[in-house]
């Protein structure tokens, strides 16, 4: 069972690597551009890229990112062994 979760975790991580990296970088870039540098044009571009509004995926992209992260959390927590039955040693 643990081997199956490792395989799924690895596959999900490979698929989500680029979208999550893009989300993190554009989120940080937007905060820096808007709050620190006061560059609204760059901030708007980064916000459009952050939500993939540029390619008209703003409605589905955050949902897919969220579902992928939930999948990573479930497989990761399952692999830790927190929910295994403990065998009592008497």
C-alpha positions in Angstrom: 0.0 0.0 0.0 2.8 2.4 0.9 4.5 1.7 -2.4 1.4 2.6 -4.3 1.1 5.9 -2.4 4.8 6.7 -3.2 4.2 6.1 -6.8 1.1 8.4 -6.9 2.9 11.0 -4.8 5.8 11.0 -7.2 3.5 11.3 -10.3 1.4 14.1 -8.8 4.6 16.0 -7.8 6.1 15.7 -11.3 2.8 17.0 -12.8 2.4 19.8 -10.4 6.0 21.0 -10.3 5.7 23.6 -13.0 2.2 25.0 -12.2 3.0 25.4 -8.5 6.4 26.9 -9.3 4.7 29.4 -11.6 2.0 30.2 -8.9 4.6 30.8 -6.2 6.9 32.9 -8.4 4.2 35.1 -9.8 2.6 35.5 -6.3 5.8 36.7 -4.8 6.6 38.8 -7.9 3.2 40.5 -7.7 3.7 41.3 -4.0 7.1 42.8 -4.7 6.0 44.8 -7.7 2.7 46.1 -6.2 3.6 46.6 -2.6 7.3 47.5 -2.6 8.0 48.9 -6.0 4.6 50.4 -6.7 4.6 49.2 -10.3 1.0 48.6 -11.2 1.5 47.6 -14.8 4.0 44.8 -13.9 1.7 43.8 -11.0 -1.3 43.4 -13.3 0.7 41.3 -15.8 1.9 39.1 -13.0 -1.5 38.7 -11.5 -2.9 37.7 -14.9 -0.1 35.1 -15.2 -0.6 34.0 -11.6 -4.2 33.0 -12.3 -3.5 32.1 -16.0 -6.0 34.7 -17.0 -3.8 35.3 -20.0 -4.8 32.0 -21.6 -8.4 32.2 -20.2 -7.9 29.4 -17.5 -8.6 31.6 -14.5 -11.7 29.6 -13.5 -10.1 26.1 -13.6 -6.4 26.7 -12.8 -6.8 27.5 -9.1 -9.1 24.5 -8.7 -6.6 22.2 -10.4 -3.8 23.6 -8.2 -5.8 23.0 -5.1 -6.9 19.5 -6.0 -3.3 18.6 -6.8 -2.1 19.9 -3.5 -4.8 18.0 -1.7 -3.7 14.8 -3.5 -0.1 15.5 -2.4 -1.2 16.1 1.2 -3.2 12.9 1.3 -0.5 10.7 -0.2 2.2 12.4 1.9 0.4 12.0 5.2 -0.5 8.4 4.4 3.1 7.6 3.8 4.2 9.0 7.2 2.4 6.1 8.9 0.4 8.3 11.3 -2.8 6.3 10.6 -1.4 2.8 10.8 -2.7 0.4 13.3 -0.1 -0.1 16.1 0.6 -3.7 17.1 0.8 -3.9 20.8 3.8 -5.8 22.2 2.8 -7.7 25.3 
